[in-house]
Every structure is written in structure tokens, then in C-alpha cells.
Amino acid sequence: MAFGQGNGLQRQVISTLDNQGRDVMGLDTLAWKYPDSSIVSGSLLTVESNHFCVLKSRGAVLDVYETGQHQIITPDKPILGNIVQGFFGGNSPWQYEAIYVQRSKLLAQNKGIATSKEMAIMEYTVDYYVHVDTKDDAVKLITHMPFAGERIPMAELTAYAGPVIEQAINQIVQVTPMEQINERIHDIIELAKGHLSEFLDIYGVHLNDVKVLIMPQDARMRELISLRAFGMSELEAVRMYLALKMADMGLVSAPNAAAGTPFQIGSSTLGTFDVGATAGLPK
């Protein structure tokens, strides 16, 4: 796959578009390094409206380009052509890096577990949007976050942010009873947003909207808490949970389990259900 016109010591058109006109960065890449480092004077640098482009040489930032087409002027201009071919064996003594940085908002997600005050295991999912806002931010990103090959994927950002999010969520969840965690979801979001925003700022990444979802890891516990949300007591919620499971099995005694009343066949009373009894058996 080719990204520019020309190669070696010829003038090039440097872009993020492949031969089919598709943006190689997509929606999961923060930064992408143009694969050819033999960039010479007169090459045309194309920057799309949702990108920055940072030009580097030997580790130093030469310039940062915004939207548009830019002609690159490099120090190799005086010794192009036959002199370079003969003296340097066809290889340019100057190596340049054109690094494109995404400035559109990208969606990131982190998942993990926390423990409530009762040591119940809770699962959390944090969705948030990030973007790189200025040329200075673009330089901070490529300076402080290493490349995984030719790109910085969103997965690398979320890996860096994971411990920060986990610490912020556990700070509140660990001292909160399980049933009250959702009542404090606003506090959890604000704390996570503050910690994450401060952390990402080091990398020139700005944080936008944050959404946090927390629920018990155990499926049965989630169902019981849902029943409690209808205003049921703990005993009523357990009875209803038992009744729903019995109904799934096709047991006609399910309504009795929900009400905690005896199950009768004809004039015979088989027993009264309680939450400690085996489903379908009398006390």
C-alpha cells in the first residue's frame, strides 16, 4: 500500500490517504507515522481537516502543520541528485518523520472491577471521549506517549488510563454499601473525570464527556437489586426471585412462592414456602 507519490530522493505527496482514498488512521488511532523517512525539499505535505502533522528530524520537532497543503523545505536541498547518489550511495543523510495526530473526538472505554463496602465484586464500564486540541498538544502527545510500531492506537491510551480510573472508582465504591452505589454515581463520575482529565493533560489529550456504569458482577445479585428497586423488602425480593426461577421451570407453585403462602392440591395443603426451603417442597 502506498501513501504518497514518488520514493527515495524524489519529491513526494505525503498524506494519510491510501491509494483508494481511505484515511489510514480511522477511528482507533491517535497518531500515525508516515512510513517513508526520505523526505526532501519540495515534497507536498497534505493535512486533512481533522489532523495535525508534526515534522521531526533526529528527534527534534521542526514544525507543526495544520489543515491544508504545505511545501516542505529541508536542509538537504543543496545536495540533491547526482551528488547524493555518488557521495551517499543514494541514501539521504537527513531522515525525517512526518507524524499525523488525530484531532477529532475519539471514543475510549475502560472496564474493570471494584469492591463495595461489603466486599461484593462490582463491574464497571467507563466510556469517554478524547481529542487533541492544539499544535502544542500534538507535540506533547508524540513526546510523552511511545509509538507501538508506526502508530499510537486508542488501546494504548486506555491501557495508560486504566489504573487512574480504577483508583478513582474504588475511592468511593469501597466505602459505599452495594445498594447505595448508584445513588453516588454522580460523585463517582466527577471524581473519575477529575483524575482522568489531569492525567491525560500530560499527554496533550483533552477529556470530554464521561459515562460510568457500575453493577454487581453476580447475575443473581443484579436481579435481586432490581427487585429491591420496586420497593420490595429483602425477604420479598428473595421470594420474587425464587418465584421467577420456578416460573421459568414451569412450576405451577411459583405464585405461592412469591406470596409466601401454602400450595394446595384439592383440599390437601402441601406446605408453605420460605426462602430457606427447597423449591416445590413443604416446610
C-alpha positions as CSV (number, residue, x, y, z in Angstrom):
1,M,0.0,0.0,0.0
2,A,1.4,3.4,-1.0
3,F,0.6,6.7,0.7
4,G,2.5,9.2,-1.5
5,Q,3.7,9.8,-5.0
6,G,7.4,9.2,-5.5
7,N,10.0,7.5,-3.4
8,G,13.7,7.6,-2.5
9,L,15.0,11.1,-3.2
10,Q,12.1,12.2,-5.4
11,R,9.6,14.8,-4.3
12,Q,6.6,13.2,-2.7
13,V,3.0,13.9,-1.8
14,I,2.7,13.0,1.9
15,S,-0.8,12.2,3.1
16,T,-2.8,9.9,5.4
17,L,-4.8,8.7,2.4
18,D,-4.1,5.4,0.7
19,N,-4.4,4.6,-3.0
20,Q,-8.2,4.1,-2.6
21,G,-8.6,7.5,-0.9
22,R,-9.2,6.0,2.6
23,D,-7.8,7.5,5.8
24,V,-5.4,5.0,7.2
25,M,-5.8,6.5,10.7
26,G,-9.5,5.5,11.1
27,L,-11.3,5.9,14.4
28,D,-8.9,3.9,16.6
29,T,-5.6,5.8,16.1
30,L,-4.3,8.8,17.9
31,A,-1.1,9.3,15.9
32,W,0.4,7.7,12.8
33,K,3.9,7.9,11.4
34,Y,4.3,8.3,7.6
35,P,6.3,5.1,6.6
36,D,8.9,6.8,4.4
37,S,11.6,8.9,6.2
38,S,13.4,10.0,3.0
39,I,11.5,13.3,2.7
40,V,13.2,16.0,0.6
41,S,12.7,19.7,-0.1
42,G,9.7,20.4,-2.4
43,S,7.7,17.5,-1.1
44,L,4.0,18.4,-0.6
45,L,2.5,17.7,2.8
46,T,-1.3,17.3,2.9
47,V,-3.0,17.7,6.2
48,E,-6.7,16.8,6.5
49,S,-9.1,19.0,8.5
50,N,-9.2,16.5,11.4
51,H,-5.4,16.1,11.7
52,F,-2.2,17.9,12.7
53,C,1.1,16.9,11.2
54,V,4.4,17.1,13.2
55,L,7.6,17.1,11.2
56,K,10.7,15.8,13.1
57,S,14.3,15.3,12.3
58,R,16.8,13.4,14.5
59,G,14.4,13.7,17.5
60,A,13.8,17.4,17.1
61,V,10.5,19.0,16.2
62,L,10.9,21.2,13.1
63,D,7.3,22.3,12.6
64,V,3.7,21.5,13.3
65,Y,1.3,21.9,10.3
66,E,-2.5,22.4,10.4
67,T,-5.1,21.8,7.7
68,G,-4.0,22.4,4.2
69,Q,-1.2,21.6,1.7
70,H,2.3,22.7,2.7
71,Q,5.6,22.6,0.7
72,I,8.4,21.2,2.9
73,I,11.8,23.0,2.8
74,T,14.5,20.8,4.3
75,P,18.3,21.4,4.6
76,D,19.1,18.7,2.1
77,K,18.1,20.9,-0.9
78,P,21.7,22.0,-1.9
79,I,22.9,18.4,-2.5
80,L,20.2,16.6,-4.4
81,G,20.6,14.5,-7.5
82,N,23.9,13.0,-8.7
83,I,26.0,14.4,-5.7
84,V,23.8,12.5,-3.3
85,Q,23.7,9.4,-5.5
86,G,27.5,9.3,-5.6
87,F,28.6,10.5,-2.2
88,F,25.9,8.9,0.0
89,G,25.1,5.8,-2.1
90,G,21.6,7.0,-3.0
91,N,20.6,7.5,0.7
92,S,19.7,10.9,2.1
93,P,21.9,11.8,5.1
94,W,18.8,13.5,6.6
95,Q,16.0,11.4,8.0
96,Y,12.6,13.0,8.7
97,E,9.5,11.8,10.4
98,A,6.1,13.1,9.4
99,I,3.7,12.2,12.2
100,Y,0.0,12.8,11.9
101,V,-2.1,13.4,15.0
102,Q,-5.8,12.9,15.2
103,R,-7.7,16.0,16.3
104,S,-11.3,14.5,16.1
105,K,-13.1,13.3,19.2
106,L,-12.4,9.6,19.7
107,L,-14.3,7.2,21.9
108,A,-12.4,5.3,24.6
109,Q,-13.6,2.6,27.0
110,N,-12.2,1.1,30.2
111,K,-13.6,-1.9,32.1
112,G,-12.6,-3.3,35.5
113,I,-13.8,-4.5,38.9
114,A,-14.2,-2.8,42.2
115,T,-15.4,-4.0,45.6
116,S,-18.2,-2.5,47.7
117,K,-18.2,-1.8,51.4
118,E,-19.4,-5.4,51.9
119,M,-16.6,-6.7,49.7
120,A,-19.1,-7.6,46.9
121,I,-17.5,-7.6,43.5
122,M,-18.8,-4.8,41.2
123,E,-18.1,-4.5,37.5
124,Y,-17.7,-1.0,35.9
125,T,-17.6,0.3,32.4
126,V,-16.3,3.8,31.7
127,D,-16.9,5.4,28.3
128,Y,-15.3,8.8,27.5
129,Y,-14.4,11.0,24.5
130,V,-10.9,12.5,24.0
131,H,-9.4,14.8,21.5
132,V,-6.1,16.7,20.8
133,D,-6.9,20.4,20.6
134,T,-3.8,22.4,19.7
135,K,-0.4,22.1,18.0
136,D,1.3,22.2,21.4
137,D,-0.9,19.3,22.5
138,A,0.1,17.3,19.4
139,V,3.8,17.8,20.3
140,K,3.0,16.7,23.9
141,L,1.3,13.5,22.7
142,I,4.2,12.3,20.5
143,T,6.7,13.4,23.1
144,H,5.3,11.6,26.1
145,M,3.5,8.6,24.7
146,P,5.6,6.0,22.8
147,F,4.7,4.6,19.5
148,A,3.6,0.9,19.2
149,G,5.2,0.4,15.8
150,E,4.0,3.0,13.3
151,R,1.0,4.2,15.3
152,I,-0.4,5.1,18.7
153,P,-3.6,3.2,19.0
154,M,-6.5,4.1,21.3
155,A,-5.8,0.8,23.1
156,E,-2.5,2.2,24.3
157,L,-4.2,5.3,25.7
158,T,-6.8,3.2,27.6
159,A,-4.1,1.0,29.0
160,Y,-2.3,4.0,30.4
161,A,-5.6,5.4,31.8
162,G,-6.8,2.2,33.3
163,P,-5.1,2.4,36.7
164,V,-6.2,6.1,37.1
165,I,-9.8,5.2,36.5
166,E,-9.7,2.1,38.8
167,Q,-8.3,4.2,41.7
168,A,-10.9,6.9,41.3
169,I,-13.8,4.5,41.2
170,N,-12.6,2.4,44.2
171,Q,-12.1,5.5,46.2
172,I,-15.8,5.8,46.6
173,V,-17.1,2.3,45.9
174,Q,-15.0,0.7,48.6
175,V,-16.7,2.8,51.3
176,T,-20.2,2.6,49.9
177,P,-22.8,-0.2,50.5
178,M,-23.6,-2.0,47.3
179,E,-27.2,-0.9,47.1
180,Q,-26.2,2.8,47.5
181,I,-23.5,2.9,44.8
182,N,-25.8,4.1,42.1
183,E,-27.0,6.8,44.3
184,R,-23.4,8.1,44.3
185,I,-22.9,7.7,40.6
186,H,-22.6,11.5,40.1
187,D,-19.8,11.7,42.7
188,I,-18.1,8.8,41.1
189,I,-18.3,10.3,37.6
190,E,-16.9,13.7,38.8
191,L,-14.1,12.1,40.7
192,A,-13.1,9.9,37.7
193,K,-13.4,12.8,35.3
194,G,-11.1,15.0,37.5
195,H,-8.4,12.3,37.9
196,L,-8.6,11.3,34.3
197,S,-8.5,14.8,32.9
198,E,-5.5,15.7,35.0
199,F,-3.7,12.5,33.9
200,L,-4.4,12.9,30.2
201,D,-3.4,16.5,30.1
202,I,0.3,15.3,30.5
203,Y,-0.1,13.7,27.0
204,G,-1.9,16.7,25.4
205,V,-5.2,14.8,25.4
206,H,-8.4,16.6,26.4
207,L,-11.2,14.8,28.1
208,N,-14.8,15.3,27.1
209,D,-18.0,13.5,28.2
210,V,-17.6,10.7,30.7
211,K,-20.2,7.9,31.4
212,V,-19.8,5.4,34.2
213,L,-21.9,2.2,34.6
214,I,-21.4,0.1,37.8
215,M,-23.3,-3.2,38.5
216,P,-22.7,-6.4,40.6
217,Q,-20.6,-9.0,38.9
218,D,-23.0,-11.8,40.1
219,A,-26.1,-12.0,37.9
220,R,-28.3,-13.2,40.7
221,M,-27.3,-10.2,42.8
222,R,-28.2,-7.8,39.9
223,E,-31.7,-9.4,39.7
224,L,-32.3,-9.1,43.4
225,I,-31.2,-5.5,43.5
226,S,-33.6,-4.8,40.5
227,L,-36.4,-6.3,42.5
228,R,-35.5,-4.2,45.5
229,A,-35.8,-1.1,43.3
230,F,-39.5,-1.8,43.0
231,G,-39.8,-1.1,46.8
232,M,-39.7,-4.7,48.0
233,S,-38.1,-5.7,51.2
234,E,-35.2,-8.1,51.2
235,L,-37.5,-11.1,52.0
236,E,-40.0,-10.1,49.3
237,A,-37.2,-9.7,46.8
238,V,-35.8,-13.1,47.5
239,R,-39.3,-14.7,47.3
240,M,-40.0,-13.0,44.0
241,Y,-36.6,-14.1,42.6
242,L,-37.4,-17.7,43.7
243,A,-40.9,-17.4,42.1
244,L,-39.4,-16.2,38.8
245,K,-37.0,-19.1,38.6
246,M,-39.8,-21.5,39.4
247,A,-41.9,-20.0,36.7
248,D,-39.1,-20.4,34.2
249,M,-39.1,-24.1,35.1
250,G,-42.9,-24.3,34.6
251,L,-43.8,-25.0,38.2
252,V,-47.4,-24.0,39.0
253,S,-46.5,-23.3,42.6
254,A,-44.5,-20.2,41.5
255,P,-47.2,-17.7,42.6
256,N,-47.3,-19.3,46.0
257,A,-43.6,-18.9,46.4
258,A,-43.9,-15.2,45.5
259,A,-46.7,-14.7,48.1
260,G,-45.2,-17.0,50.7
261,T,-48.5,-18.9,51.0
262,P,-49.2,-22.7,51.1
263,F,-49.6,-24.6,47.9
264,Q,-52.8,-26.7,47.8
265,I,-54.0,-29.6,45.6
266,G,-57.6,-30.1,46.1
267,S,-58.2,-30.0,49.9
268,S,-54.6,-31.0,50.7
269,T,-52.1,-28.4,51.8
270,L,-48.6,-29.4,50.8
271,G,-46.8,-26.7,52.7
272,T,-45.7,-23.1,53.0
273,F,-42.8,-21.7,51.0
274,D,-40.0,-19.9,52.7
275,V,-36.7,-18.7,51.3
276,G,-34.8,-21.4,53.1
277,A,-36.8,-24.3,51.7
278,T,-36.2,-26.2,48.6
279,A,-38.5,-25.0,45.8
280,G,-41.6,-27.1,45.5
281,L,-41.2,-28.9,48.9
282,P,-43.3,-28.3,52.0
283,K,-41.7,-27.0,55.2
